[in-house]
Amino acid sequence: MSSIIAIRDNTGRAVKYRARFRTPDGLSRSKSFDRKVDAERFLTDVDHRKLSSSYVDPKLSRTTIGDYFIGWAARQPWRESSRSSVTSLFTCHVLPSLGGRPLGGLKPGELEAWAMGLPLAPRTARQVAQYLSTMLEAAVKDGLIARNPAHGTKRPTVDAGPIVPFT
């Protein structure tokens, strides 16, 4: 049940409006606005996202990439050599630049610029970007973000040399 509550000053004039709603988990949340129309638009948007199953709690989307990586990597069914390789790639190339960023704050353009600026061979840079995209897709499935910001982004291209068949 969503509602809007007017917060009044000493003269009885409404100075703020508090939009109250329940998350799909049943938790109560609220947000304040200066105008009533803004509070109504916000509640309409929240109700739409709840009905379309795309609602993500803003507190969950503040989870940092570094924090999420720890849990995500621990539950992957990798062999030890793969785990070592992926952990090394993340530790050296993802976490120093993006580790403190919240999952919900990533933009596709930023991820493209980051991937193109990696000081790696194109094939390795592409692999690092793919691992990050895979992790972000898991965050979508876990309900931490609504969509994967790396989906559809350009990655470093690998220039394949000419194919020379054996004689």
C-alpha positions in Angstrom: 0.0 0.0 0.0 1.5 3.3 -1.1 0.7 6.6 0.4 1.8 10.3 0.4 2.0 12.2 3.7 2.2 16.0 3.9 4.8 17.3 6.3 3.6 20.6 7.6 5.3 23.6 9.2 4.0 25.6 12.3 1.5 27.5 10.1 0.0 24.3 8.7 1.4 24.8 5.3 2.8 21.6 3.6 6.5 22.0 3.1 7.5 18.4 2.2 5.8 15.3 1.0 6.8 11.8 2.1 6.1 9.0 -0.2 5.7 5.7 1.7 5.6 2.3 0.1 6.4 -1.4 0.7 9.0 -3.3 -1.1 8.2 -6.7 -2.6 9.8 -8.2 0.5 7.3 -6.4 2.7 9.7 -3.9 4.1 8.5 -0.3 4.6 10.4 2.5 2.8 9.9 6.2 2.4 11.4 9.1 0.4 10.8 12.8 0.8 10.0 15.3 -1.9 9.5 19.1 -2.2 6.5 18.8 -4.5 3.5 16.5 -4.2 3.6 15.7 -8.0 7.2 14.4 -7.7 6.1 12.1 -4.8 3.2 10.8 -6.9 5.4 10.1 -9.9 7.9 8.3 -7.7 5.2 6.0 -6.3 3.8 5.3 -9.7 7.3 4.3 -10.9 7.8 2.1 -7.9 4.4 0.4 -8.3 5.2 -0.1 -12.0 8.5 -1.7 -11.3 7.0 -3.9 -8.6 4.3 -5.1 -11.0 6.8 -5.8 -13.8 9.2 -7.6 -11.4 12.0 -5.2 -12.1 12.0 -3.5 -8.7 15.5 -3.4 -7.1 16.0 -2.1 -3.6 18.3 0.9 -3.8 20.2 -0.2 -0.7 21.1 -3.5 -2.5 22.4 -1.7 -5.6 24.9 0.2 -3.4 26.9 -3.1 -2.9 30.3 -2.4 -4.3 31.9 -4.5 -7.1 34.7 -5.6 -4.8 32.2 -6.8 -2.1 30.1 -8.6 -4.6 33.1 -10.2 -6.4 34.1 -12.0 -3.1 30.8 -13.8 -2.8 30.4 -14.4 -6.6 33.8 -15.9 -7.0 33.4 -18.2 -4.0 30.3 -19.8 -5.5 31.7 -20.4 -9.0 32.3 -24.1 -9.9 35.8 -23.4 -11.3 38.8 -25.6 -11.1 41.6 -24.2 -9.0 43.6 -23.0 -12.0 40.6 -21.1 -13.4 39.9 -19.6 -9.9 43.5 -18.4 -9.7 43.4 -16.9 -13.1 40.1 -15.1 -12.7 41.0 -13.8 -9.2 44.3 -12.5 -10.6 42.6 -10.7 -13.5 40.1 -9.1 -11.1 42.7 -8.2 -8.5 45.0 -6.6 -11.0 42.6 -5.0 -13.5 39.0 -4.7 -12.2 39.2 -4.0 -8.5 41.8 -1.2 -8.5 39.7 1.0 -10.8 36.1 -0.3 -10.3 36.2 -2.2 -7.0 34.8 0.7 -4.8 32.0 1.5 -7.3 28.5 0.5 -6.4 26.9 -2.0 -8.8 24.0 0.3 -9.5 26.2 3.2 -10.4 27.9 1.7 -13.5 27.2 3.1 -16.9 27.8 1.3 -20.2 30.0 4.1 -21.6 32.2 4.0 -18.5 32.7 0.3 -18.9 33.6 0.6 -22.6 36.1 3.3 -21.8 37.5 1.2 -18.9 37.9 -1.9 -21.1 39.5 0.0 -24.0 42.0 1.6 -21.6 43.2 -1.6 -20.0 47.0 -2.0 -20.5 46.6 -5.5 -21.8 46.7 -7.4 -25.0 43.4 -7.1 -26.8 42.4 -10.7 -26.2 43.2 -10.5 -22.5 41.4 -7.2 -22.1 38.3 -8.7 -23.9 38.5 -11.7 -21.5 38.6 -9.4 -18.4 35.6 -7.4 -19.7 33.7 -10.7 -20.3 34.3 -11.9 -16.8 33.1 -8.6 -15.4 29.9 -8.8 -17.6 29.3 -12.3 -16.4 29.6 -11.2 -12.8 27.2 -8.3 -13.4 24.7 -10.7 -15.0 24.8 -12.7 -11.8 24.1 -9.5 -9.8 21.0 -9.1 -12.0 19.9 -12.6 -11.2 20.6 -12.0 -7.5 18.3 -8.9 -7.6 21.0 -6.4 -6.8 20.7 -4.4 -10.1 17.8 -4.2 -12.6 19.9 -4.7 -15.7 23.5 -5.6 -16.7 25.3 -2.3 -17.7 27.9 -4.3 -19.6 25.4 -6.0 -21.8 25.9 -4.9 -25.4 28.9 -2.8 -24.7 31.9 -2.8 -27.1 34.9 -4.7 -26.0 38.5 -4.6 -27.3 38.7 -6.2 -30.7 41.2 -9.0 -31.5 42.9 -8.5 -34.8 43.2 -12.0 -36.3 46.1 -12.3 -38.7 45.7 -13.7 -42.1 45.1 -17.4 -42.2 47.9 -19.2 -44.0 47.0 -22.8 -44.8 49.7 -25.5 -44.6 51.3 -26.4 -47.9 
